[in-house]
Amino acid sequence: MRARASGFIEADAADQSALTGADRGQAYTKSLTYWRQLVEQNPTDTQARIFLALATGMGSKEGVLILEGVLKTDPKNSAANHYFIHAVEGSSHPEQALHSAEILASLAPASGHMVHMPGHIYFRLGDYARAQEAFDASMRVDEAYMREQHVAVDNDWNYVHNLMYAVANLLEEGKLKQAAEISRKLIGARGELDSTLYPFSARDSISRVGPDLPVALRTANWPQVIALSQAKAPPASDPNLRFLARELALYGTGMQAAEARNVKAADSASSQFDAGLWRMTQQIRDEPRASKDPKDSMERAPAAGPKSPPPPQKVTPPRIPVMSDAEIEPLFSVLSVMSLELRGGVLELEQQTAEAKAVFARAAREETELGYHEPPLYIRPAAEAEASALMAAGDFSAAKAAYQAALLERPHSGFPLYGIALSSEKSGNLDDAAKEYRDFLAAWKNADPDLPQIAHAHAFLERHP
């Protein structure tokens, strides 16, 4: 028993060095060796096997196989079910963890995060109604926990994460009013630490500029994007958020002009957007050299680089307030995709079809390179931006293909489903359109009933039953 305990201590110490030490590669190799030795010495030790799976990488083939083995011998192990969801949710087969999703909440009903986790799988499968049940339940558990135990939001990092995922999920389901309500709830849910400010997530930074912005961006409501971005400038102490707000206003302006086929206005907004993005990259590059006072540099300069949220098993909330501003590199990554969307839309209007296709393909690649995030880091799939540009240009067949590509990323989402049906209608393929509008209405059966897409689909089906 003592040898086992010593082995756990040594392996965990190596884990910590791999996370924070100077020579992380060597520490990681050492950590993995320790965990392998522990499992070899204790092949039935469930906890050692789980830690080995984490050490190999939860999404790795070996990690998945180890967790599958644990679940065969201990099917109701809450940790193993939790990590198995994480291991496969970003893969091409998230349904592997469907059983884990179905039982996890019952295994740890008092943990807001464990109650939340099934929503990851349901969202990936396009089962937005079940995902929302998980997110709503998690919100209730967290709020009861914070209220009864007098816990501040900064000490319950899952709370904001769950709210953000709920917003994303409700949008795909067409429940825009509820999505807006929960997004506004974020105003009171944020504290002073990075556990609730999420400075490393561009999606969360957008919601900090304006809580209704994720809704406006997902629905392509460009007048609202412009108005919300300009409504209230972030404080001067948050220059990166101020920069984000300016760029979002230009993005909305350019997208609105492109949809209206105003090539000159769209091109102007695109150029201004790119100029602002370039100036900020130069400023960030030059600022450390220009700053004389270390304290001044610490307060004014954005964070040195992107930071990923800590994996759930390593959550250690910071003990002191952190700089409230958004980290700049994640903003650059997202704004780069927006820049390509604007440029692609202009090229499409200018009938430079091949060039536009190449630019949108690059936008899709860069969106993919943002990586798997919970919820997706990019609010509206780049494929939908391409589809919208193709619709404006009158290329309805190509627009349909782009919407179908977006549907692969967001299965059963009403946004691409509606676009597919509208493309068929515009192409004159009325039989296809009728079937596709029925598919759309089935997907959005619980959506806000007054949405214009729903009204249009019903009107079409009345004419073409």
ZIMOTA-V915020 format. One record per residue. OMEGA is omega in whole degrees, 0 to 359 (none if undefined). NEAR is the number of other ideal C-beta (glycine too) atoms within 10 Angstrom. Layout:
BEGIN
omega=OMEGA near=NEAR
omega=OMEGA near=NEAR
END
This chain:
BEGIN
omega=180 near=5
omega=180 near=6
omega=179 near=10
omega=180 near=14
omega=179 near=9
omega=179 near=11
omega=177 near=19
omega=181 near=17
omega=180 near=11
omega=180 near=17
omega=180 near=22
omega=177 near=14
omega=177 near=15
omega=176 near=22
omega=181 near=22
omega=177 near=12
omega=179 near=17
omega=180 near=19
omega=190 near=15
omega=186 near=9
omega=181 near=14
omega=181 near=7
omega=187 near=11
omega=180 near=13
omega=179 near=9
omega=180 near=13
omega=179 near=19
omega=179 near=17
omega=179 near=13
omega=179 near=18
omega=181 near=25
omega=179 near=18
omega=179 near=14
omega=182 near=23
omega=178 near=26
omega=180 near=15
omega=179 near=15
omega=181 near=23
omega=177 near=20
omega=181 near=10
omega=183 near=12
omega=188 near=15
omega=179 near=9
omega=182 near=9
omega=184 near=16
omega=183 near=15
omega=178 near=15
omega=179 near=23
omega=178 near=23
omega=179 near=25
omega=177 near=24
omega=178 near=25
omega=179 near=26
omega=182 near=22
omega=180 near=24
omega=184 near=18
omega=186 near=13
omega=181 near=23
omega=180 near=14
omega=180 near=13
omega=180 near=10
omega=180 near=12
omega=179 near=22
omega=180 near=21
omega=179 near=13
omega=180 near=25
omega=176 near=29
omega=178 near=15
omega=178 near=14
omega=183 near=22
omega=176 near=18
omega=182 near=9
omega=182 near=11
omega=190 near=16
omega=181 near=12
omega=177 near=11
omega=186 near=20
omega=180 near=18
omega=181 near=19
omega=177 near=28
omega=178 near=26
omega=183 near=23
omega=178 near=28
omega=175 near=28
omega=179 near=25
omega=185 near=21
omega=188 near=26
omega=186 near=25
omega=180 near=22
omega=181 near=15
omega=177 near=14
omega=180 near=7
omega=179 near=9
omega=181 near=18
omega=176 near=13
omega=183 near=17
omega=182 near=29
omega=179 near=15
omega=177 near=14
omega=179 near=26
omega=184 near=26
omega=184 near=14
omega=190 near=13
omega=182 near=26
omega=180 near=21
omega=180 near=11
omega=181 near=17
omega=188 near=17
omega=181 near=11
omega=180 near=9
omega=180 near=19
omega=182 near=24
omega=180 near=19
omega=176 near=23
omega=180 near=27
omega=191 near=27
omega=179 near=29
omega=179 near=27
omega=178 near=29
omega=182 near=23
omega=180 near=26
omega=178 near=22
omega=181 near=28
omega=180 near=25
omega=181 near=18
omega=177 near=15
omega=190 near=20
omega=180 near=29
omega=179 near=13
omega=177 near=17
omega=181 near=28
omega=175 near=23
omega=179 near=16
omega=182 near=25
omega=177 near=28
omega=180 near=18
omega=178 near=18
omega=179 near=27
omega=180 near=21
omega=180 near=12
omega=181 near=24
omega=182 near=26
omega=177 near=15
omega=179 near=12
omega=181 near=17
omega=181 near=17
omega=186 near=9
omega=182 near=8
omega=178 near=9
omega=181 near=7
omega=178 near=13
omega=182 near=12
omega=180 near=19
omega=181 near=19
omega=173 near=14
omega=188 near=24
omega=181 near=24
omega=189 near=23
omega=180 near=29
omega=178 near=24
omega=180 near=24
omega=179 near=27
omega=180 near=22
omega=179 near=23
omega=179 near=24
omega=179 near=27
omega=180 near=28
omega=182 near=25
omega=180 near=24
omega=179 near=27
omega=181 near=27
omega=181 near=26
omega=180 near=26
omega=178 near=26
omega=189 near=23
omega=181 near=20
omega=179 near=13
omega=177 near=17
omega=179 near=24
omega=180 near=18
omega=181 near=13
omega=178 near=24
omega=177 near=23
omega=178 near=16
omega=180 near=16
omega=181 near=20
omega=180 near=10
omega=183 near=8
omega=182 near=20
omega=178 near=20
omega=183 near=19
omega=184 near=15
omega=182 near=20
omega=176 near=23
omega=177 near=25
omega=179 near=21
omega=180 near=22
omega=182 near=24
omega=181 near=26
omega=182 near=18
omega=180 near=27
omega=180 near=27
omega=179 near=22
omega=178 near=23
omega=178 near=26
omega=180 near=25
omega=176 near=25
omega=173 near=23
omega=178 near=24
omega=185 near=23
omega=179 near=19
omega=183 near=20
omega=177 near=26
omega=178 near=24
omega=181 near=25
omega=180 near=24
omega=182 near=25
omega=181 near=22
omega=181 near=19
omega=177 near=17
omega=189 near=18
omega=175 near=20
omega=179 near=11
omega=176 near=17
omega=180 near=25
omega=184 near=19
omega=182 near=15
omega=180 near=23
omega=183 near=25
omega=188 near=14
omega=184 near=13
omega=181 near=10
omega=174 near=13
omega=182 near=20
omega=180 near=11
omega=179 near=8
omega=179 near=12
omega=185 near=21
omega=181 near=19
omega=175 near=24
omega=177 near=22
omega=177 near=17
omega=179 near=24
omega=181 near=26
omega=179 near=23
omega=181 near=18
omega=178 near=23
omega=178 near=24
omega=178 near=21
omega=178 near=25
omega=178 near=23
omega=179 near=26
omega=181 near=23
omega=180 near=28
omega=178 near=26
omega=180 near=19
omega=180 near=23
omega=179 near=28
omega=177 near=17
omega=180 near=13
omega=176 near=12
omega=187 near=15
omega=183 near=17
omega=181 near=10
omega=179 near=16
omega=180 near=27
omega=179 near=20
omega=180 near=16
omega=179 near=24
omega=180 near=27
omega=178 near=15
omega=178 near=17
omega=181 near=23
omega=179 near=17
omega=178 near=11
omega=179 near=16
omega=179 near=19
omega=181 near=11
omega=181 near=11
omega=178 near=21
omega=178 near=12
omega=181 near=10
omega=181 near=15
omega=180 near=17
omega=185 near=9
omega=190 near=10
omega=181 near=14
omega=179 near=10
omega=184 near=7
omega=185 near=9
omega=179 near=15
omega=186 near=6
omega=181 near=9
omega=179 near=8
omega=179 near=8
omega=180 near=10
omega=181 near=14
omega=184 near=10
omega=188 near=12
omega=185 near=15
omega=176 near=19
omega=181 near=22
omega=190 near=18
omega=181 near=11
omega=182 near=10
omega=178 near=16
omega=179 near=15
omega=176 near=10
omega=179 near=17
omega=176 near=14
omega=187 near=12
omega=184 near=16
omega=183 near=14
omega=185 near=11
omega=175 near=12
omega=183 near=9
omega=179 near=14
omega=184 near=11
omega=182 near=6
omega=178 near=6
omega=177 near=12
omega=177 near=13
omega=188 near=18
omega=185 near=17
omega=175 near=25
omega=173 near=29
omega=192 near=22
omega=184 near=25
omega=176 near=17
omega=177 near=25
omega=179 near=23
omega=183 near=18
omega=181 near=18
omega=181 near=22
omega=176 near=22
omega=177 near=18
omega=178 near=23
omega=178 near=26
omega=180 near=24
omega=178 near=24
omega=179 near=27
omega=182 near=28
omega=179 near=23
omega=178 near=27
omega=178 near=30
omega=180 near=26
omega=179 near=23
omega=179 near=28
omega=178 near=22
omega=178 near=14
omega=173 near=11
omega=192 near=14
omega=182 near=14
omega=180 near=8
omega=179 near=15
omega=180 near=24
omega=180 near=17
omega=180 near=14
omega=179 near=23
omega=176 near=25
omega=177 near=14
omega=177 near=16
omega=179 near=25
omega=178 near=22
omega=181 near=12
omega=175 near=18
omega=178 near=24
omega=181 near=13
omega=173 near=10
omega=177 near=17
omega=179 near=11
omega=179 near=12
omega=184 near=15
omega=359 near=20
omega=180 near=22
omega=184 near=20
omega=181 near=18
omega=194 near=22
omega=180 near=21
omega=184 near=23
omega=180 near=25
omega=179 near=26
omega=178 near=24
omega=176 near=24
omega=177 near=27
omega=180 near=29
omega=179 near=29
omega=179 near=22
omega=179 near=28
omega=176 near=27
omega=179 near=21
omega=180 near=17
omega=178 near=20
omega=178 near=11
omega=189 near=21
omega=179 near=18
omega=178 near=12
omega=178 near=20
omega=180 near=25
omega=179 near=25
omega=179 near=15
omega=177 near=28
omega=178 near=27
omega=176 near=16
omega=178 near=17
omega=181 near=23
omega=176 near=21
omega=181 near=10
omega=180 near=18
omega=185 near=24
omega=177 near=16
omega=177 near=19
omega=181 near=24
omega=183 near=25
omega=178 near=25
omega=179 near=27
omega=178 near=26
omega=179 near=25
omega=178 near=27
omega=180 near=25
omega=180 near=28
omega=178 near=24
omega=178 near=26
omega=179 near=21
omega=181 near=20
omega=179 near=16
omega=182 near=15
omega=178 near=9
omega=191 near=17
omega=178 near=13
omega=177 near=9
omega=182 near=16
omega=181 near=22
omega=178 near=19
omega=184 near=13
omega=175 near=24
omega=176 near=26
omega=177 near=14
omega=179 near=17
omega=181 near=27
omega=177 near=19
omega=180 near=11
omega=182 near=23
omega=181 near=25
omega=179 near=12
omega=182 near=12
omega=174 near=21
omega=188 near=16
omega=184 near=10
omega=179 near=9
omega=182 near=18
omega=179 near=8
omega=180 near=22
omega=178 near=20
omega=181 near=11
omega=180 near=16
omega=179 near=26
omega=180 near=12
omega=180 near=11
omega=183 near=18
omega=173 near=15
omega=179 near=8
omega=184 near=8
omega=184 near=12
omega=none near=7
END
